[in-house]
Amino acid sequence: MTSHQNLFVALREAFPDDLDATAIETADGPGAPLFYTWRDIERATAMMANLLASLQLPSGARVAVQTEKSVEALLLYLAVLRAGYVYLPLNTAYQAAEIEYFIGNAEPSVVVCSGRNFGWVSKIAFKAGTQHVFTLNEDRTGTLLDRAAHHADTHTPATKWADDLAAILYTSGTTGRSKGAMLTHGNLLSNARVLKDYWGWVPGDVLIHVLPIFHVHGLFVASHGALLNGSKMIWFAKFDPAAVVRRLPEATVFMGVPTLYVRLLAEPGFGREACRNMRLFVAGSAPLLIETFNEFRERSGHTILERYGMSETAMLTSNPYHPEDGERRGGTVGFPLPGVALRVSDEQGQPCPTGEIGGIEVKGPNVFKGYWRMPEKTKEEFTADGWFKTGDVGKVDERGYVTIVGRSKDLIITGGYNVYPAEIEGYLNEMDGVAESAVIGVPHPDFGEGVVAVVVAKPGAKPDAAALVAELKGKIANFKVPKHCFVVDALPRNTMGKVQKNLLREQHKGLFGA
């Protein structure tokens, strides 16, 4: 227990002296542009925090949120921190079976969803024992705002300690069900402060915010970065490359997943002129192809800064910002951040020599508290001496640069989103005529990796590949749905009977012409 450390209080203290300056300007969506001042953030979060307080929720109550991206959704996140509750963001693509699992597992006291999903989401929530379900839409309507409007616009933030829970982020389990990574106020604040210094945030910086706000990159890295620096955000609900290029001259910082950089490069208007006032381009959430890295430098005159993080740890490593700290090297994720320790270990848990590939393990104030209600799983993921096993495979060279080689468990990263084959295989294997399936990721020019399913038919059955994919669309988020499905006689196996996904990946690697 260190000092009082409510993350909201730390962000609030960083607001500029002029509270009537613009904090967020919307670039798209209903009524755009809309201008939100720092005073608006202060008042709106107070009203929402007062609404939450009026519900007399239990201590440590979870607030689960599945809404489209909007400034109000960001303000709701800040209000949950302010009121001292635990924020639970849910990907907007999740379907009923997924939402049912998350609500059942997290047992939130409050659920906030889009008005159009209220029917089915509220049914799941009430059945699971949730007391309050509100709606919030991207056009600033919904019962959450209607109710908050009746509350006072001043609020004393809840006292929180560094070790108190701030958010739970569900990471799909590589095997079986998703795990809720428990992040504390201290985890998130320490990481935000380190990045502010390491990435050289300066007064007058302006961030173009194009990422979704249901995972670490958009909700924590981008939003905390701007808020902790008192910086204006130009807010896009959806990524539109042409519109972003038009706004680049007004900005200094941009954060994106590799897919967004590929799409910027496809824009004829993108080049040095558009980037003339830019200070920093950050990429993460998926591997950046070296071709993209080089072409971007040529076209824009800027070298993308690649970094590496996880739901469980926020940011772990980063290429240097300041030239005196070293060059930004394509294909690497840079150095461990100040305060973060990183090591590479072999199967036996022994340290790997420099340049040798092994499992990446980390330690630091940013590393999560454990998995929600999974003490055994938590214990499994930490070494006896307290290091978190990331499940990523990589190496560290003689200069200290970290390179990620892949996932230890066949994770697929498509367009910056994690897809775990086991989940999709589970749904496929239950379908009519399917004996078994294997889901793999193969190179894709736009998404980094494309999801591909290989299915074996039951004797006498003739499952239709297109019908299987269509059935999956109603069950899982769109980014998880295979882009191709093949029906085959048998899957390749080793002598132990284990499916050899490496052979399947090799066989289909040219599928998308990457």
C-alpha positions in Angstrom: 0.0 0.0 0.0 1.7 3.1 -1.2 0.1 6.5 -1.6 -3.4 7.3 -2.7 -3.1 6.5 -6.5 -6.5 6.7 -8.3 -5.5 6.7 -11.9 -8.3 9.2 -12.7 -6.8 11.7 -10.1 -3.4 11.4 -11.8 -4.9 12.1 -15.2 -7.0 14.9 -13.9 -4.0 16.6 -12.3 -2.3 16.7 -15.7 -5.2 18.7 -17.3 -4.0 22.1 -18.5 -4.6 25.3 -16.5 -7.0 26.5 -19.2 -10.0 24.1 -18.7 -11.9 25.8 -21.5 -9.3 24.7 -24.1 -10.3 21.9 -26.5 -9.4 18.5 -25.1 -11.2 16.3 -27.8 -12.4 17.2 -31.3 -14.5 14.6 -33.2 -13.4 14.1 -36.8 -16.4 12.0 -37.9 -19.7 10.7 -36.6 -23.0 12.4 -35.9 -22.7 16.2 -35.6 -18.9 16.3 -36.2 -17.0 18.3 -35.5 -17.9 18.4 -31.8 -15.6 20.1 -29.3 -15.1 18.8 -25.7 -13.2 21.0 -23.3 -11.2 19.8 -20.3 -14.0 21.3 -18.2 -16.5 19.1 -20.1 -14.5 16.0 -19.2 -14.3 17.1 -15.6 -18.1 17.7 -15.4 -19.3 14.7 -17.5 -17.2 12.2 -15.6 -18.4 13.7 -12.3 -22.1 13.2 -13.4 -21.5 9.7 -14.5 -19.5 8.9 -11.3 -22.4 10.3 -9.2 -24.8 8.1 -11.1 -22.7 5.0 -10.4 -22.4 6.0 -6.8 -26.2 6.4 -6.5 -26.6 2.8 -7.5 -25.0 1.7 -4.2 -22.8 -0.9 -5.9 -20.7 -3.3 -3.8 -17.0 -2.4 -3.3 -14.9 -3.5 -6.3 -18.0 -3.8 -8.6 -17.4 -4.4 -12.2 -18.9 -2.2 -15.0 -19.0 -4.1 -18.3 -19.2 -2.0 -21.4 -19.8 -3.0 -25.0 -20.6 0.1 -27.0 -19.4 1.7 -30.3 -16.5 4.0 -30.0 -17.5 7.5 -28.9 -16.1 10.3 -26.7 -18.9 9.5 -24.2 -17.6 5.9 -24.0 -14.2 7.2 -23.1 -15.8 9.5 -20.5 -17.6 6.5 -19.0 -14.3 4.7 -18.6 -12.8 7.7 -16.7 -16.0 7.9 -14.6 -15.7 4.3 -13.5 -12.1 4.9 -12.4 -13.2 8.1 -10.7 -16.0 6.4 -8.8 -13.5 3.6 -7.8 -15.1 0.7 -9.7 -13.6 -1.8 -12.1 -13.9 -1.2 -15.9 -14.5 -4.1 -18.2 -14.3 -3.3 -21.9 -15.8 -5.8 -24.3 -15.0 -5.9 -28.1 -17.9 -4.6 -30.1 -17.7 -7.7 -32.4 -18.5 -10.2 -29.6 -21.7 -12.2 -30.2 -24.2 -13.6 -27.7 -22.3 -16.8 -26.7 -19.1 -14.7 -26.0 -21.0 -12.0 -24.0 -22.8 -14.7 -22.0 -19.4 -16.1 -20.9 -17.9 -12.7 -20.0 -20.9 -11.6 -18.0 -21.2 -15.0 -16.3 -17.5 -15.0 -15.4 -17.1 -11.3 -14.3 -20.5 -10.9 -12.7 -20.7 -7.2 -13.4 -23.1 -5.0 -11.3 -23.6 -2.7 -14.3 -23.7 -3.5 -18.0 -23.7 -0.7 -20.7 -24.4 -1.6 -24.3 -25.5 -0.1 -27.6 -29.3 0.6 -27.7 -29.7 -1.7 -30.7 -28.3 -4.6 -28.7 -30.3 -3.9 -25.5 -32.8 -6.7 -26.1 -30.4 -9.6 -26.2 -27.7 -8.1 -23.9 -30.1 -7.2 -21.1 -31.6 -10.7 -21.2 -28.2 -12.3 -20.7 -27.2 -9.7 -18.0 -30.4 -10.0 -16.0 -30.3 -13.8 -16.2 -26.7 -13.6 -14.8 -27.8 -11.4 -11.9 -26.7 -8.0 -13.1 -28.8 -5.3 -11.5 -28.4 -2.4 -13.9 -28.3 -2.3 -17.7 -27.9 1.1 -19.5 -27.6 2.0 -23.1 -25.1 4.3 -24.8 -25.1 5.2 -28.5 -22.5 6.8 -30.7 -24.8 9.8 -31.3 -24.8 10.9 -27.5 -28.1 9.2 -26.8 -29.0 6.4 -24.4 -30.3 5.8 -20.9 -26.9 6.2 -19.3 -26.6 9.9 -20.4 -30.3 10.5 -19.6 -29.8 9.3 -16.1 -26.4 11.0 -15.5 -28.0 14.3 -16.6 -29.9 14.4 -13.3 -26.7 14.2 -11.2 -24.4 16.9 -9.8 -21.4 17.9 -11.9 -18.9 17.8 -9.0 -17.6 14.6 -7.4 -14.8 13.7 -5.0 -12.8 10.9 -6.6 -12.7 7.6 -4.7 -9.6 6.9 -2.7 -7.7 4.1 -4.4 -4.3 2.5 -3.8 -1.8 1.4 -6.4 -2.7 -2.2 -5.8 -6.5 -1.7 -6.3 -8.1 -3.1 -9.4 -8.9 -0.6 -12.2 -9.8 -2.8 -15.1 -10.2 -6.4 -16.2 -9.3 -7.2 -19.9 -10.3 -10.5 -21.3 -7.6 -12.2 -23.3 -8.8 -15.2 -25.2 -7.3 -18.4 -23.7 -5.0 -20.3 -26.1 -6.8 -23.3 -24.8 -10.3 -23.2 -23.6 -12.0 -20.1 -22.3 -10.9 -16.4 -22.1 -9.1 -15.2 -19.0 -9.7 -11.9 -17.3 -6.4 -10.1 -16.8 -6.7 -7.9 -13.6 -4.9 -4.6 -14.0 -4.5 -2.2 -11.1 -4.4 1.6 -10.8 -0.6 1.2 -10.2 -0.1 -1.0 -13.3 -1.7 1.5 -15.6 -0.4 4.7 -14.0 3.3 3.5 -13.9 3.1 2.5 -17.5 1.5 5.8 -18.7 4.2 7.8 -16.8 7.1 5.7 -18.3 5.7 6.1 -21.8 5.2 9.9 -21.4 8.9 10.3 -20.7 10.2 7.6 -23.1 8.2 8.8 -26.1 9.1 12.4 -25.5 5.6 13.9 -25.1 5.8 17.7 -25.1 3.4 20.6 -24.4 1.4 21.2 -27.6 1.4 17.6 -28.8 -1.9 16.6 -30.6 -2.9 12.9 -30.9 -4.9 11.5 -33.8 -7.0 8.8 -32.0 -8.1 6.1 -34.5 -8.0 2.9 -32.5 -10.8 1.0 -30.8 -11.1 1.7 -27.1 -11.8 -1.9 -25.9 -8.2 -3.0 -25.6 -4.8 -1.8 -24.3 -3.6 0.1 -27.4 -6.5 2.5 -27.8 -7.9 2.7 -24.3 -4.7 2.9 -22.3 -1.6 3.7 -24.4 -3.3 6.3 -26.7 -5.9 7.8 -24.3 -3.7 7.9 -21.2 -0.8 9.3 -23.3 -2.8 12.3 -24.4 -4.6 12.8 -21.1 -1.5 12.6 -19.0 0.1 15.2 -21.2 -2.9 17.5 -21.3 -2.9 17.0 -25.1 -5.7 17.5 -27.5 -7.1 14.5 -29.3 -8.5 14.5 -32.8 -11.0 11.7 -32.4 -12.0 9.2 -35.2 -14.8 6.7 -34.4 -13.7 4.8 -37.5 -10.4 4.7 -39.3 -10.7 6.5 -42.7 -7.3 6.8 -44.3 -8.2 9.8 -46.6 -9.7 11.7 -43.7 -6.8 10.9 -41.5 -4.3 12.2 -44.1 -6.3 15.4 -44.3 -6.0 15.9 -40.5 -2.3 14.9 -40.1 -0.9 18.4 -40.6 -2.8 19.4 -37.4 -1.3 16.6 -35.3 2.0 15.4 -33.9 1.4 11.9 -32.7 -0.3 8.9 -34.4 -0.8 5.3 -33.0 -1.9 2.5 -35.1 -1.8 -1.3 -35.9 0.2 -2.4 -38.9 -3.0 -2.7 -41.1 -3.6 1.1 -40.7 -0.1 1.9 -41.9 -0.6 -0.3 -45.0 -3.9 1.6 -45.7 -2.2 5.0 -45.2 0.5 4.1 -47.7 -2.3 3.2 -50.2 -3.6 6.8 -50.0 -2.3 9.0 -52.9 -2.3 12.1 -50.7 0.0 10.5 -48.0 3.5 11.8 -47.9 6.1 14.2 -46.4 3.8 17.2 -46.8 1.0 15.7 -44.8 3.4 14.6 -42.1 5.3 17.9 -41.9 4.2 18.6 -38.2 4.3 15.0 -37.1 6.6 14.0 -34.3 5.9 10.3 -33.7 4.2 7.3 -35.4 3.8 4.3 -33.1 2.9 0.8 -34.3 2.0 -2.3 -32.2 -0.6 -5.0 -31.5 0.8 -7.1 -34.4 4.1 -7.6 -36.3 4.9 -4.8 -38.8 6.2 -6.1 -42.1 9.7 -4.8 -42.9 8.4 -3.7 -46.4 5.8 -1.5 -44.6 8.5 -0.1 -42.3 10.8 0.8 -45.1 8.1 2.2 -47.5 6.7 4.3 -44.7 10.1 5.9 -44.0 10.6 6.6 -47.7 7.2 8.2 -48.2 6.8 10.1 -45.0 10.3 10.9 -43.8 9.4 9.3 -40.4 10.6 6.0 -38.9 7.8 4.1 -37.3 8.4 3.3 -33.6 7.5 -0.3 -32.9 6.7 -1.4 -29.4 5.4 -4.5 -27.7 2.9 -5.1 -25.0 0.1 -7.4 -23.8 -3.3 -7.2 -22.1 -1.6 -8.6 -19.0 1.3 -6.1 -18.9 0.4 -3.0 -20.9 3.6 -1.9 -22.7 6.8 -3.9 -22.1 9.4 -2.8 -24.7 9.8 0.0 -27.2 12.2 1.1 -29.9 14.0 4.3 -28.8 12.4 7.7 -29.4 15.6 9.8 -28.9 18.3 9.1 -31.5 21.0 9.1 -28.7 19.3 6.0 -27.2 19.8 4.1 -30.5 18.1 3.6 -33.8 14.6 2.4 -34.5 15.2 -1.0 -36.0 12.5 -2.6 -38.2 11.6 -6.1 -37.3 12.4 -5.5 -33.6 10.3 -4.2 -30.7 13.3 -2.3 -29.2 14.4 -2.4 -25.6 12.6 -3.2 -22.3 11.1 0.0 -21.0 12.6 1.7 -17.9 11.5 -0.3 -14.9 10.6 -3.4 -16.9 12.9 -6.5 -16.7 12.8 -9.0 -19.6 14.6 -12.3 -20.0 14.5 -15.2 -22.4 14.4 -18.7 -21.0 14.6 -22.2 -22.5 12.2 -25.1 -21.9 13.9 -25.9 -18.7 13.6 -22.4 -17.4 17.3 -21.6 -17.9 18.4 -18.3 -19.3 19.1 -18.4 -23.1 22.4 -17.1 -24.4 22.3 -13.8 -26.3 20.6 -14.2 -29.7 19.1 -17.6 -28.9 15.3 -18.0 -29.2 13.3 -18.9 -26.1 10.2 -17.9 -24.0 9.9 -14.3 -23.1 9.4 -13.6 -19.3 8.9 -10.2 -17.7 8.7 -8.4 -14.4 7.8 -4.8 -13.5 5.3 -2.5 -11.9 3.1 -2.8 -15.1 2.7 -6.6 -14.8 -0.9 -7.6 -13.8 -2.2 -9.0 -10.6 -3.3 -12.3 -12.0 -6.3 -13.8 -13.8 -9.8 -13.1 -12.5 -10.9 -16.0 -10.3 -8.3 -18.3 -11.8 -5.7 -18.7 -9.0 -4.3 -22.0 -10.5 -4.0 -20.4 -14.0 -2.3 -17.4 -12.5 0.2 -19.6 -10.6 1.0 -21.5 -13.8 1.8 -18.4 -15.8 4.4 -17.1 -13.3 7.8 -18.7 -12.6 8.8 -19.7 -9.1 10.9 -16.5 -8.8 8.0 -14.3 -9.8 8.4 -13.6 -13.6 5.4 -13.6 -15.9 5.6 -16.0 -18.8 4.2 -14.1 -21.7 3.7 -17.1 -24.0 5.6 -15.2 -26.7 8.8 -16.6 -28.2 11.7 -14.3 -29.0 15.3 -13.3 -28.6 17.5 -10.4 -27.4 20.6 -9.4 -29.5 23.9 -8.2 -28.2 22.7 -4.6 -28.3 19.6 -5.4 -26.2 17.0 -5.2 -29.0 14.2 -7.6 -28.5 12.7 -9.5 -31.5 9.4 -11.4 -31.2 9.5 -14.6 -33.3 6.0 -15.9 -32.6 3.5 -17.3 -30.1 4.3 -20.4 -28.3 0.8 -21.6 -28.9 -0.1 -20.8 -32.5 -1.8 -17.5 -31.8 -3.1 -15.8 -34.9 -2.9 -12.0 -35.1 -5.1 -10.5 -37.8 -5.5 -6.8 -38.2 -4.1 -6.3 -34.7 -6.7 -8.6 -33.1 -5.7 -11.9 -31.4 -7.4 -15.0 -32.6 -7.0 -18.3 -30.8 -7.5 -21.3 -33.1 -8.8 -23.5 -30.2 -12.0 -21.4 -29.9 -12.9 -21.5 -33.6 -12.1 -25.2 -33.8 -14.5 -25.8 -30.9 -17.4 -24.2 -32.8 -16.4 -26.0 -36.1 -16.1 -29.4 -34.4 -19.7 -29.2 -33.2 -21.1 -28.5 -36.7 -23.0 -31.2 -38.7 -20.7 -33.4 -40.8 -17.5 -32.2 -39.2 -15.2 -34.8 -37.7 -12.4 -32.4 -36.7 -10.8 -29.1 -37.7 -7.5 -27.2 -37.6 -7.4 -23.4 -37.7 -4.2 -21.6 -38.8 -3.0 -18.2 -39.7 -1.2 -17.6 -43.0 0.5 -14.4 -44.3 -2.0 -11.8 -45.5 -0.9 -8.5 -47.2 -3.5 -6.4 -45.4 -4.2 -8.0 -42.1 -0.7 -9.5 -41.3 -2.3 -12.9 -41.0 -5.5 -14.4 -42.5 -7.5 -17.0 -40.6 -7.9 -20.3 -42.5 -9.9 -23.4 -41.4 -9.1 -26.9 -42.6 -11.9 -29.3 -41.9 -12.2 -33.1 -42.0 -15.6 -34.6 -42.9 -17.3 -37.4 -41.0 -17.6 -40.6 -43.0 -20.3 -40.3 -45.5 -20.9 -36.6 -44.8 -20.2 -33.8 -47.3 -20.0 -30.5 -45.3 -20.1 -27.4 -47.5 -17.2 -25.0 -46.7 -19.2 -21.9 -47.5 -22.1 -23.0 -45.2 -19.6 -23.7 -42.3 -18.2 -20.2 -42.6 -21.7 -18.7 -42.8 -22.7 -20.6 -39.7 -19.6 -19.3 -37.8 -20.6 -15.7 -38.7 -23.6 -15.9 -36.4 -21.5 -17.3 -33.5 -18.2 -15.4 -33.3 -16.8 -12.0 -33.9 -16.2 -11.2 -37.6 -12.4 -10.9 -37.3 -12.2 -14.5 -36.1 -14.2 -15.9 -39.0 -12.0 -17.9 -41.4 -11.4 -16.1 -44.7 -11.1 -19.6 -46.4 -12.2 -23.0 -45.4 -10.9 -26.3 -47.0 -12.6 -29.7 -46.5 -9.9 -32.4 -46.6 -9.7 -36.2 -46.0 -7.2 -36.0 -43.1 -5.0 -33.7 -41.1 -1.3 -34.2 -41.0 -0.1 -35.6 -37.7 3.1 -36.5 -36.0 3.9 -39.9 -34.4 2.3 -38.7 -31.2 -1.0 -38.0 -33.1 -0.6 -34.2 -32.7 -1.8 -32.1 -35.7 1.1 -30.6 -37.5 -0.1 -27.1 -38.0 3.3 -26.0 -39.3 2.8 -28.3 -42.3 -0.7 -26.8 -42.9 0.7 -23.2 -42.7 3.4 -24.2 -45.2 0.9 -25.7 -47.5 -1.4 -22.6 -47.5 1.2 -19.8 -47.1 0.7 -18.4 -50.6 -3.1 -18.4 -50.4 -3.5 -14.6 -50.1 -0.5 -13.9 -52.3 1.5 -12.4 -49.4 
